């Protein structure tokens, strides 16, 4: 047991060492970690153990960039690491604990746009890493490279919406936030059952089981939220894919690509196959 604990501590220390090598990343990591530790302590004092568990999860997620670099031999640009740390903090601590998702309606939209952009960068890097490694001799045209990046980001976005829907159905979490609308259109309102859409406009109040919901309109159940998230994910993925396409087509350096796309270490790029 002692050896196992020592090994775990050693691995965590090594991950922190990977982070510490880059001063800007380390500075952001320290500030955010202190903020999360403060929130963790306050949650315990208030008896909010679910919040404390969320803070613990955030501290673990902060180690993910270092874990990737150490175990997969991939270099993450400093800018990308900082964005990942800020994204985790903005989503979990500010969004969930500080209720920014409720207080600021566009907070979630901003995060989904950012995630669409970042996951397109990840998809781009998956192919780009193969393009730069002679062992695989795997080449894609700039158009297909951009298409892979776009599709990868959209796939992650769809899977995340599946996850939110599952959490709402199984644990009643309401991750897919509802929207108040003043009109609805549905074929279910057609008394003739002829598949004719019927519209009810100017809705000012809705009652459920004889009691008013207190909203100046009809309460949509998550559809608008999901479609908005997929659309902004689409925009983020499209923007990065276009940047990646023109960068690959012109074969010239691009600041966005250099700062956001993971790379192989320079001593491993274009490494020849063994035995040749």
Secondary structure, DSSP 8 states (H G I E B T S, - for coil): -HHHHHHHHHHHHHHHHHHHTSHHHHHHHHHHHHHHHHHHHHHHHHT-HHHHHHHHHHHHHTTHHHHHHHHH-EE--HHHHHHHHHHHIIIIIIIIIS-HHHHSTTHHHHHHHHHHHHHHHHHHHHHHHHHT-TTT-----HHHHHHHHHHHHHHHHHHHHHHHHHHHHHH----S--EEES-EEEGGG-TT-S---EEE------EETTEE---SSEEE-SHHHHHHHHHHHHHHHHHHHHHHHHHHHHT---HHHHHHS-EE-TTTTT---TT-
